[in-house]
Amino acid sequence: MVTGGAGFVGSHLCERLLQDGYRVTCLDNFLTGTPDNLAHLLDDPAFSCLRTDLTEYVHVPGDVDVILHFASPASPIDYLRLPIQTLKVGAIGTWHTLGLAKEKDARFLLASTSEVYGDPQVHPQPESYWGHVNPVGPRGVYDEAKRYAEALTTAYRSSEGVDTAIVRIFNTYGPRMRPDDGRAIPTFIRQALAGEPLTVAGDGSQTRSVCYVDDTVTGILGLAFSDHPGPVNIGNPDERSVLRIAEDVIAATGSRSTIEFVDRPVDDPGVRRPDTTLAEQVLSWKPQVDWQEGLSTTVDWFRTLADSEPWQGPPRQ
Ligand code: NAD
């Protein structure tokens, strides 16, 4: 079972699990994801999708072996627009889904995030680092929802005997990101393909380490099918500045766009790089797709969107 399966990462998880021969049920309320992401899977008899808001009630008939809990707004544009829904799905949605894991005697994997490290004072970030998060800053709604979800998952493991795992995912990119989701890579690609200036926050010297979605999915499933409780970082340690990412996007698209520097968002992390030693040791996992290759595949996908009318995400409130 994949919650949030209609989203960017969740849809890739559903697809890979079906390819690997599993039966997959997706639960999603289409708040920030879309059934379009699953359209190519709907004819597969091993796949089903139930429209469910996890903050209300979760019921799934039959046996469930593994639950991958990915439901949550995840891009800053979404969680800043949907702060209460983000906190509710991280808290109540996670609570309901852990209850289902207990009822079904299923292994439960929580999709946590590198955002639990906040604006980190330790670099790169190992799993043992407790983070540097501003709970009352605008990003607190997401960071603290995930930190709470980690605590709840741990409590269900220790006090209820549920077999749980926590994966801390670092920035992931690839096909099916929304062009307007506000994250740097889709924004830069959309701007470059439209010939508009690429808007780089601050002076662009802040760093990100980005992992191609196929690698992220391999790491997540490696943890899901192990017996390790985590937390385990999954991300690509290949770190580069945001300015460099923008320049690479211009080169990969062959665009004539220029770069425009804009204000940095509040509490925007200065650096971000996973320490992936644990994933290498316990999952034998390392990212395989290099940046130029992943970027080129992603640009190709965005080009195919350019002629259609892509879904623009939830209506602004
Ligand atoms: P996404 O917005 O594309 O997908 C999230 C999905 O959850 C959407 O389909 C949405 O409709 C669904 N959802 C939200 N609230 C729900 C609710 N109450 N009930 C049922 N479904 C609900 O985001 P994504 O980028 O695919 O991220 C998926 C997960 O991975 C999130 O939990 C996120 O925190 C985590 N993650 C992603 C990244 C990344 O780089 N994309 C990095 C770290 C962690």
Residues whose N, C-alpha, C, O or C-beta is under 5 A from the ligand:
A	BS01	NAD	G4 A6 G7 F8 V9 G10 L27 D28 N29 F30 L31 T32 G33 T34 T52 D53 L54 T55 H69 F70 A71 S72 P73 A74 V89 G93 A111 S112 T113 S114 I169 F170 N171 T172
